[in-house]
Amino acid sequence: MSNGRAMTRGERAPARAAGATVSEPGWVDEVGLTGHAGLLARLVRLNMLVSAALDGLVEPYGLTVADYLVLGAIRRSPGGRGAPSRLCRVLGRTSGGMTLTLDRLATAGLVRRAPDPSDRRRITVELTAAGDALSREVNDRLHAWESALDLPEPLRAELNGALDTVLDAVTPAAAR
């Protein structure tokens, strides 16, 4: 998956039958995890590979993945606008980090701050036309990358269910 491209079936270990004895993939020895490559090691490796691919997909647009996530969260917010505090909560960001991101996106002409129509003491953030277009274009690229992964639909559904279970298990009760 280096260079932002999806791995082909020949580059991955073959699918395993349920209950089959599992031999560890080559990367386990390469990173020194022999005998210790459990779920966490696989999740960390997956995070590293997907993060690198996503970075490569958004970088040509002058964005970080965090920037893209903020643009997407605003685009999907009711009325196409969101309060910075809500964006922090949804994306798990600090208010200071969100302010820096919003400042950068505003300077780039992708978002604008405006008074909240229901409470003029508060501000909301909305996408500019350029921000909306860019958010949609990057979103389309990310979905194309995901679609290009050589994963049959039944496996995608199984992975979605399994990952939802893992997410529920690791999400703190307060965040649910």
FENNORVEN-V183818 format. One record per pair of residues at least 12 apart in sequence whose C-alpha atoms are under 10 Angstrom apart, sorted by the first residue. I is the first residue (numbers start at 1). J is the second residue. D is the distance in whole Angstrom. If there is no record, write none. Layout:
I_J_D / I_J_D
This chain:
1_49_7 / 1_50_8 / 1_52_8 / 1_53_7 / 1_149_10 / 2_49_7 / 2_50_9 / 2_52_7 / 2_53_7 / 2_56_9 / 3_49_10 / 3_52_8 / 3_53_7 / 3_54_10 / 3_55_10 / 3_56_7 / 3_57_9 / 4_49_9 / 4_50_8 / 4_51_9 / 4_52_7 / 4_53_4 / 4_54_7 / 4_55_8 / 4_56_6 / 4_57_7 / 4_145_8 / 5_53_7 / 5_56_9 / 5_57_10 / 5_145_8 / 5_146_10 / 5_148_9 / 5_149_9 / 6_49_10 / 6_50_10 / 6_53_9 / 6_145_7 / 6_146_8 / 6_147_9 / 6_148_7 / 6_149_5 / 6_150_8 / 7_148_9 / 7_149_7 / 7_150_7 / 8_148_9 / 8_149_8 / 8_150_6 / 8_151_9 / 9_149_9 / 9_150_6 / 9_151_8 / 10_150_10 / 12_25_8 / 12_26_10 / 12_150_10 / 13_25_7 / 13_26_9 / 15_155_10 / 24_36_10 / 24_37_8 / 24_38_10 / 25_37_9 / 27_45_9 / 28_41_9 / 28_42_9 / 28_45_10 / 39_166_10 / 43_163_10 / 51_65_8 / 53_142_9 / 53_145_9 / 54_68_10 / 54_141_10 / 54_142_7 / 54_145_9 / 57_138_8 / 57_139_10 / 57_141_7 / 57_142_7 / 57_145_9 / 58_138_7 / 58_139_9 / 58_141_9 / 58_142_9 / 60_138_10 / 61_134_8 / 61_135_10 / 61_137_10 / 61_138_8 / 62_108_9 / 63_104_10 / 63_105_9 / 63_134_10 / 63_138_10 / 64_101_10 / 66_91_9 / 66_93_9 / 66_97_10 / 66_98_9 / 66_101_8 / 67_98_9 / 67_101_7 / 67_102_8 / 67_104_9 / 67_105_7 / 67_135_10 / 68_105_10 / 68_131_10 / 68_134_9 / 68_135_7 / 68_136_10 / 68_138_8 / 68_139_8 / 69_87_10 / 69_90_10 / 69_91_8 / 69_135_9 / 69_139_10 / 70_82_10 / 70_84_10 / 70_87_7 / 70_88_9 / 70_90_9 / 70_91_8 / 70_93_10 / 70_98_9 / 70_101_8 / 70_102_8 / 70_105_9 / 70_111_10 / 70_135_9 / 71_87_10 / 71_102_9 / 71_105_9 / 71_110_8 / 71_111_8 / 71_125_10 / 71_126_9 / 71_127_7 / 71_131_7 / 71_132_8 / 71_134_9 / 71_135_6 / 71_136_9 / 71_139_10 / 72_127_9 / 72_131_10 / 72_132_9 / 72_134_10 / 72_135_6 / 72_136_8 / 72_138_10 / 72_139_8 / 73_86_10 / 73_87_7 / 73_90_8 / 73_91_8 / 73_135_10 / 74_86_10 / 74_87_8 / 74_111_9 / 74_124_10 / 74_125_7 / 74_126_6 / 74_127_7 / 74_131_10 / 74_132_9 / 74_135_10 / 75_126_8 / 75_127_7 / 75_131_9 / 75_132_7 / 75_135_8 / 75_136_9 / 77_126_9 / 79_126_9 / 80_124_10 / 80_125_9 / 80_126_6 / 80_127_7 / 80_132_9 / 81_111_10 / 81_112_10 / 81_113_9 / 81_114_9 / 81_116_9 / 81_123_10 / 81_124_6 / 81_125_5 / 81_126_4 / 81_127_7 / 82_113_10 / 82_116_9 / 82_123_9 / 82_124_5 / 82_125_5 / 82_126_7 / 82_127_10 / 83_113_9 / 83_114_10 / 83_115_10 / 83_116_8 / 83_122_8 / 83_123_6 / 83_124_4 / 83_125_6 / 83_126_9 / 84_98_7 / 84_99_8 / 84_102_9 / 84_113_10 / 84_122_10 / 84_123_8 / 84_124_7 / 84_125_7 / 85_98_9 / 85_99_10 / 85_123_10 / 85_124_9 / 86_124_10 / 87_125_9 / 89_175_9 / 90_175_10 / 92_175_10 / 102_125_8 / 105_127_9 / 105_131_8 / 106_125_9 / 106_126_10 / 106_127_9 / 106_128_9 / 106_131_9 / 108_130_9 / 108_131_9 / 109_127_9 / 109_128_7 / 109_129_9 / 109_130_7 / 109_131_7 / 110_126_9 / 110_127_6 / 110_128_5 / 110_129_8 / 110_130_6 / 110_131_4 / 110_132_8 / 110_133_9 / 110_134_8 / 110_135_9 / 111_125_7 / 111_126_6 / 111_127_4 / 111_128_5 / 111_129_9 / 111_130_8 / 111_131_6 / 111_132_9 / 112_124_8 / 112_125_6 / 112_126_6 / 112_127_6 / 112_128_7 / 112_131_9 / 113_125_5 / 113_126_7 / 113_127_9 / 113_128_10 / 114_126_8
